[in-house]
């Protein structure tokens, strides 16, 4: 008999979890960077008209969105005619100048103010009268860079 007994334990060693917090934080930062937050909650129906000669904006200078269309089913109490939406609330045509002033004031750099673009997202069922009223108010607010957002497709399908 031997004086010393060997205590051989054939069990696997415990998993090293020292780097686990690093991995968790790395995944957290990754998802924080790549996640795109929705800018506005649509209160209106917004089926964009189709166009076949569409150009994408080259530079993503400051863009402010104005939505126009019929209220969705949840907001039918506001009527069935086309309404205007600025940010997350219904608005009147006369509120556009205050909206443009607030958007200009929210810009961090004064040099970007002349490059601010107003993008109109108008439902294809909306009347042209509301679009011309919006354009008139934008002229009075000196917001002359206007972009019409459309879907890609044949204009004959509208």
Chimera marker file (.cmm) of the C-alpha trace (Angstrom):
<marker_set name="trace">
<marker id="1" x="0.000" y="0.000" z="0.000" r="1" g="1" b="0" radius="0.5"/>
<marker id="2" x="1.239" y="3.401" z="-0.827" r="1" g="1" b="0" radius="0.5"/>
<marker id="3" x="1.643" y="6.094" z="1.699" r="1" g="1" b="0" radius="0.5"/>
<marker id="4" x="0.174" y="8.824" z="-0.505" r="1" g="1" b="0" radius="0.5"/>
<marker id="5" x="-3.165" y="8.473" z="-2.182" r="1" g="1" b="0" radius="0.5"/>
<marker id="6" x="-3.771" y="10.353" z="-5.350" r="1" g="1" b="0" radius="0.5"/>
<marker id="7" x="-6.969" y="12.383" z="-5.298" r="1" g="1" b="0" radius="0.5"/>
<marker id="8" x="-7.718" y="12.421" z="-8.979" r="1" g="1" b="0" radius="0.5"/>
<marker id="9" x="-11.004" y="14.086" z="-9.663" r="1" g="1" b="0" radius="0.5"/>
<marker id="10" x="-12.073" y="13.731" z="-13.273" r="1" g="1" b="0" radius="0.5"/>
<marker id="11" x="-14.753" y="16.466" z="-13.066" r="1" g="1" b="0" radius="0.5"/>
<marker id="12" x="-14.597" y="19.390" z="-15.484" r="1" g="1" b="0" radius="0.5"/>
<marker id="13" x="-13.333" y="22.709" z="-14.111" r="1" g="1" b="0" radius="0.5"/>
<marker id="14" x="-15.867" y="25.532" z="-13.604" r="1" g="1" b="0" radius="0.5"/>
<marker id="15" x="-16.491" y="27.897" z="-16.514" r="1" g="1" b="0" radius="0.5"/>
<marker id="16" x="-14.652" y="31.168" z="-16.157" r="1" g="1" b="0" radius="0.5"/>
<marker id="17" x="-17.221" y="33.988" z="-16.151" r="1" g="1" b="0" radius="0.5"/>
<marker id="18" x="-14.801" y="36.852" z="-15.607" r="1" g="1" b="0" radius="0.5"/>
<marker id="19" x="-15.316" y="38.263" z="-19.125" r="1" g="1" b="0" radius="0.5"/>
<marker id="20" x="-19.115" y="37.925" z="-19.080" r="1" g="1" b="0" radius="0.5"/>
<marker id="21" x="-19.821" y="41.556" z="-17.984" r="1" g="1" b="0" radius="0.5"/>
<marker id="22" x="-17.576" y="42.809" z="-20.788" r="1" g="1" b="0" radius="0.5"/>
<marker id="23" x="-19.529" y="40.823" z="-23.345" r="1" g="1" b="0" radius="0.5"/>
<marker id="24" x="-22.876" y="42.006" z="-21.971" r="1" g="1" b="0" radius="0.5"/>
<marker id="25" x="-21.857" y="45.665" z="-22.097" r="1" g="1" b="0" radius="0.5"/>
<marker id="26" x="-20.426" y="45.253" z="-25.576" r="1" g="1" b="0" radius="0.5"/>
<marker id="27" x="-23.764" y="43.835" z="-26.794" r="1" g="1" b="0" radius="0.5"/>
<marker id="28" x="-25.645" y="46.602" z="-25.004" r="1" g="1" b="0" radius="0.5"/>
<marker id="29" x="-23.588" y="49.317" z="-26.697" r="1" g="1" b="0" radius="0.5"/>
<marker id="30" x="-23.941" y="47.585" z="-30.067" r="1" g="1" b="0" radius="0.5"/>
<marker id="31" x="-27.741" y="47.552" z="-29.877" r="1" g="1" b="0" radius="0.5"/>
<marker id="32" x="-27.831" y="51.127" z="-28.598" r="1" g="1" b="0" radius="0.5"/>
<marker id="33" x="-25.834" y="52.273" z="-31.632" r="1" g="1" b="0" radius="0.5"/>
<marker id="34" x="-27.664" y="50.362" z="-34.353" r="1" g="1" b="0" radius="0.5"/>
<marker id="35" x="-31.230" y="50.794" z="-33.100" r="1" g="1" b="0" radius="0.5"/>
<marker id="36" x="-33.231" y="53.459" z="-34.912" r="1" g="1" b="0" radius="0.5"/>
<marker id="37" x="-35.848" y="55.164" z="-32.832" r="1" g="1" b="0" radius="0.5"/>
<marker id="38" x="-39.140" y="56.055" z="-34.427" r="1" g="1" b="0" radius="0.5"/>
<marker id="39" x="-39.408" y="59.805" z="-34.736" r="1" g="1" b="0" radius="0.5"/>
<marker id="40" x="-43.143" y="60.388" z="-34.779" r="1" g="1" b="0" radius="0.5"/>
<marker id="41" x="-46.244" y="58.370" z="-33.991" r="1" g="1" b="0" radius="0.5"/>
<marker id="42" x="-48.575" y="58.656" z="-36.957" r="1" g="1" b="0" radius="0.5"/>
<marker id="43" x="-52.070" y="59.798" z="-36.095" r="1" g="1" b="0" radius="0.5"/>
<marker id="44" x="-53.075" y="59.895" z="-39.751" r="1" g="1" b="0" radius="0.5"/>
<marker id="45" x="-53.236" y="57.437" z="-42.615" r="1" g="1" b="0" radius="0.5"/>
<marker id="46" x="-50.114" y="57.874" z="-44.673" r="1" g="1" b="0" radius="0.5"/>
<marker id="47" x="-50.195" y="55.875" z="-47.895" r="1" g="1" b="0" radius="0.5"/>
<marker id="48" x="-47.670" y="57.724" z="-49.990" r="1" g="1" b="0" radius="0.5"/>
<marker id="49" x="-48.267" y="58.285" z="-53.707" r="1" g="1" b="0" radius="0.5"/>
<marker id="50" x="-45.993" y="56.469" z="-56.153" r="1" g="1" b="0" radius="0.5"/>
<marker id="51" x="-43.509" y="58.045" z="-58.537" r="1" g="1" b="0" radius="0.5"/>
<marker id="52" x="-41.099" y="56.523" z="-61.036" r="1" g="1" b="0" radius="0.5"/>
<marker id="53" x="-38.451" y="59.271" z="-61.145" r="1" g="1" b="0" radius="0.5"/>
<marker id="54" x="-37.406" y="59.443" z="-57.519" r="1" g="1" b="0" radius="0.5"/>
<marker id="55" x="-34.191" y="60.955" z="-56.193" r="1" g="1" b="0" radius="0.5"/>
<marker id="56" x="-32.789" y="60.172" z="-52.792" r="1" g="1" b="0" radius="0.5"/>
<marker id="57" x="-31.528" y="63.052" z="-50.691" r="1" g="1" b="0" radius="0.5"/>
<marker id="58" x="-27.740" y="63.191" z="-50.872" r="1" g="1" b="0" radius="0.5"/>
<marker id="59" x="-27.055" y="64.888" z="-47.562" r="1" g="1" b="0" radius="0.5"/>
<marker id="60" x="-29.062" y="64.243" z="-44.456" r="1" g="1" b="0" radius="0.5"/>
<marker id="61" x="-29.224" y="67.878" z="-43.429" r="1" g="1" b="0" radius="0.5"/>
<marker id="62" x="-31.823" y="68.760" z="-40.828" r="1" g="1" b="0" radius="0.5"/>
<marker id="63" x="-35.185" y="67.519" z="-42.050" r="1" g="1" b="0" radius="0.5"/>
<marker id="64" x="-38.527" y="68.375" z="-40.459" r="1" g="1" b="0" radius="0.5"/>
<marker id="65" x="-41.575" y="66.349" z="-41.399" r="1" g="1" b="0" radius="0.5"/>
<marker id="66" x="-45.118" y="67.566" z="-42.000" r="1" g="1" b="0" radius="0.5"/>
<marker id="67" x="-47.755" y="64.850" z="-42.367" r="1" g="1" b="0" radius="0.5"/>
<marker id="68" x="-51.175" y="65.275" z="-43.976" r="1" g="1" b="0" radius="0.5"/>
<marker id="69" x="-53.955" y="62.753" z="-44.377" r="1" g="1" b="0" radius="0.5"/>
<marker id="70" x="-57.163" y="61.359" z="-42.908" r="1" g="1" b="0" radius="0.5"/>
<marker id="71" x="-57.071" y="60.481" z="-39.202" r="1" g="1" b="0" radius="0.5"/>
<marker id="72" x="-56.587" y="56.777" z="-38.474" r="1" g="1" b="0" radius="0.5"/>
<marker id="73" x="-59.395" y="54.630" z="-37.079" r="1" g="1" b="0" radius="0.5"/>
<marker id="74" x="-58.323" y="55.401" z="-33.494" r="1" g="1" b="0" radius="0.5"/>
<marker id="75" x="-58.678" y="59.141" z="-34.146" r="1" g="1" b="0" radius="0.5"/>
<marker id="76" x="-61.931" y="59.242" z="-36.156" r="1" g="1" b="0" radius="0.5"/>
<marker id="77" x="-63.344" y="61.674" z="-33.580" r="1" g="1" b="0" radius="0.5"/>
<marker id="78" x="-61.307" y="64.365" z="-35.363" r="1" g="1" b="0" radius="0.5"/>
<marker id="79" x="-63.280" y="63.837" z="-38.574" r="1" g="1" b="0" radius="0.5"/>
<marker id="80" x="-62.751" y="62.159" z="-41.921" r="1" g="1" b="0" radius="0.5"/>
<marker id="81" x="-61.214" y="65.061" z="-43.824" r="1" g="1" b="0" radius="0.5"/>
<marker id="82" x="-57.471" y="65.359" z="-44.302" r="1" g="1" b="0" radius="0.5"/>
<marker id="83" x="-55.742" y="66.789" z="-41.240" r="1" g="1" b="0" radius="0.5"/>
<marker id="84" x="-52.282" y="68.148" z="-40.581" r="1" g="1" b="0" radius="0.5"/>
<marker id="85" x="-49.870" y="66.489" z="-38.141" r="1" g="1" b="0" radius="0.5"/>
<marker id="86" x="-46.799" y="68.262" z="-36.773" r="1" g="1" b="0" radius="0.5"/>
<marker id="87" x="-44.584" y="66.061" z="-34.593" r="1" g="1" b="0" radius="0.5"/>
<marker id="88" x="-46.962" y="63.919" z="-32.503" r="1" g="1" b="0" radius="0.5"/>
<marker id="89" x="-50.112" y="66.044" z="-32.524" r="1" g="1" b="0" radius="0.5"/>
<marker id="90" x="-52.786" y="67.352" z="-34.837" r="1" g="1" b="0" radius="0.5"/>
<marker id="91" x="-52.357" y="70.968" z="-35.858" r="1" g="1" b="0" radius="0.5"/>
<marker id="92" x="-53.935" y="73.685" z="-37.934" r="1" g="1" b="0" radius="0.5"/>
<marker id="93" x="-52.398" y="75.339" z="-40.985" r="1" g="1" b="0" radius="0.5"/>
<marker id="94" x="-51.742" y="78.477" z="-38.943" r="1" g="1" b="0" radius="0.5"/>
<marker id="95" x="-49.482" y="76.476" z="-36.566" r="1" g="1" b="0" radius="0.5"/>
<marker id="96" x="-46.893" y="75.830" z="-39.281" r="1" g="1" b="0" radius="0.5"/>
<marker id="97" x="-44.963" y="79.065" z="-38.758" r="1" g="1" b="0" radius="0.5"/>
<marker id="98" x="-44.570" y="78.386" z="-35.027" r="1" g="1" b="0" radius="0.5"/>
<marker id="99" x="-43.512" y="74.821" z="-35.851" r="1" g="1" b="0" radius="0.5"/>
<marker id="100" x="-40.826" y="76.035" z="-38.288" r="1" g="1" b="0" radius="0.5"/>
<marker id="101" x="-39.554" y="78.594" z="-35.764" r="1" g="1" b="0" radius="0.5"/>
<marker id="102" x="-39.338" y="75.884" z="-33.080" r="1" g="1" b="0" radius="0.5"/>
<marker id="103" x="-37.484" y="73.528" z="-35.439" r="1" g="1" b="0" radius="0.5"/>
<marker id="104" x="-34.998" y="76.270" z="-36.320" r="1" g="1" b="0" radius="0.5"/>
<marker id="105" x="-34.471" y="77.072" z="-32.640" r="1" g="1" b="0" radius="0.5"/>
<marker id="106" x="-33.842" y="73.383" z="-31.887" r="1" g="1" b="0" radius="0.5"/>
<marker id="107" x="-30.908" y="73.238" z="-34.313" r="1" g="1" b="0" radius="0.5"/>
<marker id="108" x="-27.599" y="73.240" z="-32.486" r="1" g="1" b="0" radius="0.5"/>
<marker id="109" x="-25.568" y="74.874" z="-35.196" r="1" g="1" b="0" radius="0.5"/>
<marker id="110" x="-26.643" y="78.200" z="-36.656" r="1" g="1" b="0" radius="0.5"/>
<marker id="111" x="-24.915" y="77.299" z="-39.916" r="1" g="1" b="0" radius="0.5"/>
<marker id="112" x="-27.429" y="74.477" z="-40.547" r="1" g="1" b="0" radius="0.5"/>
<marker id="113" x="-30.511" y="76.720" z="-40.479" r="1" g="1" b="0" radius="0.5"/>
<marker id="114" x="-30.327" y="77.685" z="-44.189" r="1" g="1" b="0" radius="0.5"/>
<marker id="115" x="-30.042" y="73.990" z="-45.099" r="1" g="1" b="0" radius="0.5"/>
<marker id="116" x="-33.143" y="72.882" z="-43.178" r="1" g="1" b="0" radius="0.5"/>
<marker id="117" x="-35.469" y="70.931" z="-45.442" r="1" g="1" b="0" radius="0.5"/>
<marker id="118" x="-39.193" y="70.474" z="-44.919" r="1" g="1" b="0" radius="0.5"/>
<marker id="119" x="-40.396" y="67.065" z="-46.059" r="1" g="1" b="0" radius="0.5"/>
<marker id="120" x="-44.093" y="66.737" z="-46.870" r="1" g="1" b="0" radius="0.5"/>
<marker id="121" x="-45.523" y="63.269" z="-46.347" r="1" g="1" b="0" radius="0.5"/>
<marker id="122" x="-49.003" y="63.601" z="-47.780" r="1" g="1" b="0" radius="0.5"/>
<marker id="123" x="-51.471" y="60.744" z="-48.138" r="1" g="1" b="0" radius="0.5"/>
<marker id="124" x="-52.378" y="59.987" z="-51.734" r="1" g="1" b="0" radius="0.5"/>
<marker id="125" x="-56.088" y="60.438" z="-50.940" r="1" g="1" b="0" radius="0.5"/>
<marker id="126" x="-55.605" y="63.961" z="-49.521" r="1" g="1" b="0" radius="0.5"/>
<marker id="127" x="-56.881" y="66.927" z="-51.502" r="1" g="1" b="0" radius="0.5"/>
<marker id="128" x="-54.423" y="69.232" z="-53.208" r="1" g="1" b="0" radius="0.5"/>
<marker id="129" x="-55.964" y="72.179" z="-51.340" r="1" g="1" b="0" radius="0.5"/>
<marker id="130" x="-54.302" y="71.226" z="-48.067" r="1" g="1" b="0" radius="0.5"/>
<marker id="131" x="-50.948" y="70.881" z="-49.845" r="1" g="1" b="0" radius="0.5"/>
<marker id="132" x="-51.222" y="74.336" z="-51.386" r="1" g="1" b="0" radius="0.5"/>
<marker id="133" x="-52.218" y="75.802" z="-47.984" r="1" g="1" b="0" radius="0.5"/>
<marker id="134" x="-49.165" y="74.156" z="-46.392" r="1" g="1" b="0" radius="0.5"/>
<marker id="135" x="-46.905" y="75.496" z="-49.126" r="1" g="1" b="0" radius="0.5"/>
<marker id="136" x="-48.314" y="79.011" z="-48.687" r="1" g="1" b="0" radius="0.5"/>
<marker id="137" x="-47.615" y="78.937" z="-44.932" r="1" g="1" b="0" radius="0.5"/>
<marker id="138" x="-44.110" y="77.615" z="-45.585" r="1" g="1" b="0" radius="0.5"/>
<marker id="139" x="-43.476" y="80.557" z="-47.930" r="1" g="1" b="0" radius="0.5"/>
<marker id="140" x="-44.590" y="82.978" z="-45.244" r="1" g="1" b="0" radius="0.5"/>
<marker id="141" x="-42.290" y="81.240" z="-42.728" r="1" g="1" b="0" radius="0.5"/>
<marker id="142" x="-39.418" y="81.532" z="-45.250" r="1" g="1" b="0" radius="0.5"/>
<marker id="143" x="-38.966" y="77.757" z="-45.358" r="1" g="1" b="0" radius="0.5"/>
<marker id="144" x="-38.334" y="77.411" z="-49.065" r="1" g="1" b="0" radius="0.5"/>
<marker id="145" x="-36.563" y="74.040" z="-49.257" r="1" g="1" b="0" radius="0.5"/>
<marker id="146" x="-39.431" y="71.580" z="-49.657" r="1" g="1" b="0" radius="0.5"/>
<marker id="147" x="-39.195" y="67.867" z="-50.334" r="1" g="1" b="0" radius="0.5"/>
<marker id="148" x="-42.123" y="65.613" z="-51.268" r="1" g="1" b="0" radius="0.5"/>
<marker id="149" x="-41.783" y="62.079" z="-49.926" r="1" g="1" b="0" radius="0.5"/>
<marker id="150" x="-43.179" y="59.412" z="-52.243" r="1" g="1" b="0" radius="0.5"/>
<marker id="151" x="-42.952" y="55.683" z="-52.735" r="1" g="1" b="0" radius="0.5"/>
<marker id="152" x="-41.138" y="54.082" z="-55.653" r="1" g="1" b="0" radius="0.5"/>
<marker id="153" x="-43.374" y="52.652" z="-58.365" r="1" g="1" b="0" radius="0.5"/>
<marker id="154" x="-45.398" y="53.554" z="-61.405" r="1" g="1" b="0" radius="0.5"/>
<marker id="155" x="-47.216" y="56.879" z="-61.139" r="1" g="1" b="0" radius="0.5"/>
<marker id="156" x="-50.076" y="55.348" z="-63.145" r="1" g="1" b="0" radius="0.5"/>
<marker id="157" x="-50.884" y="53.069" z="-60.171" r="1" g="1" b="0" radius="0.5"/>
<marker id="158" x="-51.958" y="56.071" z="-58.095" r="1" g="1" b="0" radius="0.5"/>
<link id1="1" id2="2" r="1" g="1" b="0" radius="0.2"/>
<link id1="2" id2="3" r="1" g="1" b="0" radius="0.2"/>
<link id1="3" id2="4" r="1" g="1" b="0" radius="0.2"/>
<link id1="4" id2="5" r="1" g="1" b="0" radius="0.2"/>
<link id1="5" id2="6" r="1" g="1" b="0" radius="0.2"/>
<link id1="6" id2="7" r="1" g="1" b="0" radius="0.2"/>
<link id1="7" id2="8" r="1" g="1" b="0" radius="0.2"/>
<link id1="8" id2="9" r="1" g="1" b="0" radius="0.2"/>
<link id1="9" id2="10" r="1" g="1" b="0" radius="0.2"/>
<link id1="10" id2="11" r="1" g="1" b="0" radius="0.2"/>
<link id1="11" id2="12" r="1" g="1" b="0" radius="0.2"/>
<link id1="12" id2="13" r="1" g="1" b="0" radius="0.2"/>
<link id1="13" id2="14" r="1" g="1" b="0" radius="0.2"/>
<link id1="14" id2="15" r="1" g="1" b="0" radius="0.2"/>
<link id1="15" id2="16" r="1" g="1" b="0" radius="0.2"/>
<link id1="16" id2="17" r="1" g="1" b="0" radius="0.2"/>
<link id1="17" id2="18" r="1" g="1" b="0" radius="0.2"/>
<link id1="18" id2="19" r="1" g="1" b="0" radius="0.2"/>
<link id1="19" id2="20" r="1" g="1" b="0" radius="0.2"/>
<link id1="20" id2="21" r="1" g="1" b="0" radius="0.2"/>
<link id1="21" id2="22" r="1" g="1" b="0" radius="0.2"/>
<link id1="22" id2="23" r="1" g="1" b="0" radius="0.2"/>
<link id1="23" id2="24" r="1" g="1" b="0" radius="0.2"/>
<link id1="24" id2="25" r="1" g="1" b="0" radius="0.2"/>
<link id1="25" id2="26" r="1" g="1" b="0" radius="0.2"/>
<link id1="26" id2="27" r="1" g="1" b="0" radius="0.2"/>
<link id1="27" id2="28" r="1" g="1" b="0" radius="0.2"/>
<link id1="28" id2="29" r="1" g="1" b="0" radius="0.2"/>
<link id1="29" id2="30" r="1" g="1" b="0" radius="0.2"/>
<link id1="30" id2="31" r="1" g="1" b="0" radius="0.2"/>
<link id1="31" id2="32" r="1" g="1" b="0" radius="0.2"/>
<link id1="32" id2="33" r="1" g="1" b="0" radius="0.2"/>
<link id1="33" id2="34" r="1" g="1" b="0" radius="0.2"/>
<link id1="34" id2="35" r="1" g="1" b="0" radius="0.2"/>
<link id1="35" id2="36" r="1" g="1" b="0" radius="0.2"/>
<link id1="36" id2="37" r="1" g="1" b="0" radius="0.2"/>
<link id1="37" id2="38" r="1" g="1" b="0" radius="0.2"/>
<link id1="38" id2="39" r="1" g="1" b="0" radius="0.2"/>
<link id1="39" id2="40" r="1" g="1" b="0" radius="0.2"/>
<link id1="40" id2="41" r="1" g="1" b="0" radius="0.2"/>
<link id1="41" id2="42" r="1" g="1" b="0" radius="0.2"/>
<link id1="42" id2="43" r="1" g="1" b="0" radius="0.2"/>
<link id1="43" id2="44" r="1" g="1" b="0" radius="0.2"/>
<link id1="44" id2="45" r="1" g="1" b="0" radius="0.2"/>
<link id1="45" id2="46" r="1" g="1" b="0" radius="0.2"/>
<link id1="46" id2="47" r="1" g="1" b="0" radius="0.2"/>
<link id1="47" id2="48" r="1" g="1" b="0" radius="0.2"/>
<link id1="48" id2="49" r="1" g="1" b="0" radius="0.2"/>
<link id1="49" id2="50" r="1" g="1" b="0" radius="0.2"/>
<link id1="50" id2="51" r="1" g="1" b="0" radius="0.2"/>
<link id1="51" id2="52" r="1" g="1" b="0" radius="0.2"/>
<link id1="52" id2="53" r="1" g="1" b="0" radius="0.2"/>
<link id1="53" id2="54" r="1" g="1" b="0" radius="0.2"/>
<link id1="54" id2="55" r="1" g="1" b="0" radius="0.2"/>
<link id1="55" id2="56" r="1" g="1" b="0" radius="0.2"/>
<link id1="56" id2="57" r="1" g="1" b="0" radius="0.2"/>
<link id1="57" id2="58" r="1" g="1" b="0" radius="0.2"/>
<link id1="58" id2="59" r="1" g="1" b="0" radius="0.2"/>
<link id1="59" id2="60" r="1" g="1" b="0" radius="0.2"/>
<link id1="60" id2="61" r="1" g="1" b="0" radius="0.2"/>
<link id1="61" id2="62" r="1" g="1" b="0" radius="0.2"/>
<link id1="62" id2="63" r="1" g="1" b="0" radius="0.2"/>
<link id1="63" id2="64" r="1" g="1" b="0" radius="0.2"/>
<link id1="64" id2="65" r="1" g="1" b="0" radius="0.2"/>
<link id1="65" id2="66" r="1" g="1" b="0" radius="0.2"/>
<link id1="66" id2="67" r="1" g="1" b="0" radius="0.2"/>
<link id1="67" id2="68" r="1" g="1" b="0" radius="0.2"/>
<link id1="68" id2="69" r="1" g="1" b="0" radius="0.2"/>
<link id1="69" id2="70" r="1" g="1" b="0" radius="0.2"/>
<link id1="70" id2="71" r="1" g="1" b="0" radius="0.2"/>
<link id1="71" id2="72" r="1" g="1" b="0" radius="0.2"/>
<link id1="72" id2="73" r="1" g="1" b="0" radius="0.2"/>
<link id1="73" id2="74" r="1" g="1" b="0" radius="0.2"/>
<link id1="74" id2="75" r="1" g="1" b="0" radius="0.2"/>
<link id1="75" id2="76" r="1" g="1" b="0" radius="0.2"/>
<link id1="76" id2="77" r="1" g="1" b="0" radius="0.2"/>
<link id1="77" id2="78" r="1" g="1" b="0" radius="0.2"/>
<link id1="78" id2="79" r="1" g="1" b="0" radius="0.2"/>
<link id1="79" id2="80" r="1" g="1" b="0" radius="0.2"/>
<link id1="80" id2="81" r="1" g="1" b="0" radius="0.2"/>
<link id1="81" id2="82" r="1" g="1" b="0" radius="0.2"/>
<link id1="82" id2="83" r="1" g="1" b="0" radius="0.2"/>
<link id1="83" id2="84" r="1" g="1" b="0" radius="0.2"/>
<link id1="84" id2="85" r="1" g="1" b="0" radius="0.2"/>
<link id1="85" id2="86" r="1" g="1" b="0" radius="0.2"/>
<link id1="86" id2="87" r="1" g="1" b="0" radius="0.2"/>
<link id1="87" id2="88" r="1" g="1" b="0" radius="0.2"/>
<link id1="88" id2="89" r="1" g="1" b="0" radius="0.2"/>
<link id1="89" id2="90" r="1" g="1" b="0" radius="0.2"/>
<link id1="90" id2="91" r="1" g="1" b="0" radius="0.2"/>
<link id1="91" id2="92" r="1" g="1" b="0" radius="0.2"/>
<link id1="92" id2="93" r="1" g="1" b="0" radius="0.2"/>
<link id1="93" id2="94" r="1" g="1" b="0" radius="0.2"/>
<link id1="94" id2="95" r="1" g="1" b="0" radius="0.2"/>
<link id1="95" id2="96" r="1" g="1" b="0" radius="0.2"/>
<link id1="96" id2="97" r="1" g="1" b="0" radius="0.2"/>
<link id1="97" id2="98" r="1" g="1" b="0" radius="0.2"/>
<link id1="98" id2="99" r="1" g="1" b="0" radius="0.2"/>
<link id1="99" id2="100" r="1" g="1" b="0" radius="0.2"/>
<link id1="100" id2="101" r="1" g="1" b="0" radius="0.2"/>
<link id1="101" id2="102" r="1" g="1" b="0" radius="0.2"/>
<link id1="102" id2="103" r="1" g="1" b="0" radius="0.2"/>
<link id1="103" id2="104" r="1" g="1" b="0" radius="0.2"/>
<link id1="104" id2="105" r="1" g="1" b="0" radius="0.2"/>
<link id1="105" id2="106" r="1" g="1" b="0" radius="0.2"/>
<link id1="106" id2="107" r="1" g="1" b="0" radius="0.2"/>
<link id1="107" id2="108" r="1" g="1" b="0" radius="0.2"/>
<link id1="108" id2="109" r="1" g="1" b="0" radius="0.2"/>
<link id1="109" id2="110" r="1" g="1" b="0" radius="0.2"/>
<link id1="110" id2="111" r="1" g="1" b="0" radius="0.2"/>
<link id1="111" id2="112" r="1" g="1" b="0" radius="0.2"/>
<link id1="112" id2="113" r="1" g="1" b="0" radius="0.2"/>
<link id1="113" id2="114" r="1" g="1" b="0" radius="0.2"/>
<link id1="114" id2="115" r="1" g="1" b="0" radius="0.2"/>
<link id1="115" id2="116" r="1" g="1" b="0" radius="0.2"/>
<link id1="116" id2="117" r="1" g="1" b="0" radius="0.2"/>
<link id1="117" id2="118" r="1" g="1" b="0" radius="0.2"/>
<link id1="118" id2="119" r="1" g="1" b="0" radius="0.2"/>
<link id1="119" id2="120" r="1" g="1" b="0" radius="0.2"/>
<link id1="120" id2="121" r="1" g="1" b="0" radius="0.2"/>
<link id1="121" id2="122" r="1" g="1" b="0" radius="0.2"/>
<link id1="122" id2="123" r="1" g="1" b="0" radius="0.2"/>
<link id1="123" id2="124" r="1" g="1" b="0" radius="0.2"/>
<link id1="124" id2="125" r="1" g="1" b="0" radius="0.2"/>
<link id1="125" id2="126" r="1" g="1" b="0" radius="0.2"/>
<link id1="126" id2="127" r="1" g="1" b="0" radius="0.2"/>
<link id1="127" id2="128" r="1" g="1" b="0" radius="0.2"/>
<link id1="128" id2="129" r="1" g="1" b="0" radius="0.2"/>
<link id1="129" id2="130" r="1" g="1" b="0" radius="0.2"/>
<link id1="130" id2="131" r="1" g="1" b="0" radius="0.2"/>
<link id1="131" id2="132" r="1" g="1" b="0" radius="0.2"/>
<link id1="132" id2="133" r="1" g="1" b="0" radius="0.2"/>
<link id1="133" id2="134" r="1" g="1" b="0" radius="0.2"/>
<link id1="134" id2="135" r="1" g="1" b="0" radius="0.2"/>
<link id1="135" id2="136" r="1" g="1" b="0" radius="0.2"/>
<link id1="136" id2="137" r="1" g="1" b="0" radius="0.2"/>
<link id1="137" id2="138" r="1" g="1" b="0" radius="0.2"/>
<link id1="138" id2="139" r="1" g="1" b="0" radius="0.2"/>
<link id1="139" id2="140" r="1" g="1" b="0" radius="0.2"/>
<link id1="140" id2="141" r="1" g="1" b="0" radius="0.2"/>
<link id1="141" id2="142" r="1" g="1" b="0" radius="0.2"/>
<link id1="142" id2="143" r="1" g="1" b="0" radius="0.2"/>
<link id1="143" id2="144" r="1" g="1" b="0" radius="0.2"/>
<link id1="144" id2="145" r="1" g="1" b="0" radius="0.2"/>
<link id1="145" id2="146" r="1" g="1" b="0" radius="0.2"/>
<link id1="146" id2="147" r="1" g="1" b="0" radius="0.2"/>
<link id1="147" id2="148" r="1" g="1" b="0" radius="0.2"/>
<link id1="148" id2="149" r="1" g="1" b="0" radius="0.2"/>
<link id1="149" id2="150" r="1" g="1" b="0" radius="0.2"/>
<link id1="150" id2="151" r="1" g="1" b="0" radius="0.2"/>
<link id1="151" id2="152" r="1" g="1" b="0" radius="0.2"/>
<link id1="152" id2="153" r="1" g="1" b="0" radius="0.2"/>
<link id1="153" id2="154" r="1" g="1" b="0" radius="0.2"/>
<link id1="154" id2="155" r="1" g="1" b="0" radius="0.2"/>
<link id1="155" id2="156" r="1" g="1" b="0" radius="0.2"/>
<link id1="156" id2="157" r="1" g="1" b="0" radius="0.2"/>
<link id1="157" id2="158" r="1" g="1" b="0" radius="0.2"/>
</marker_set>
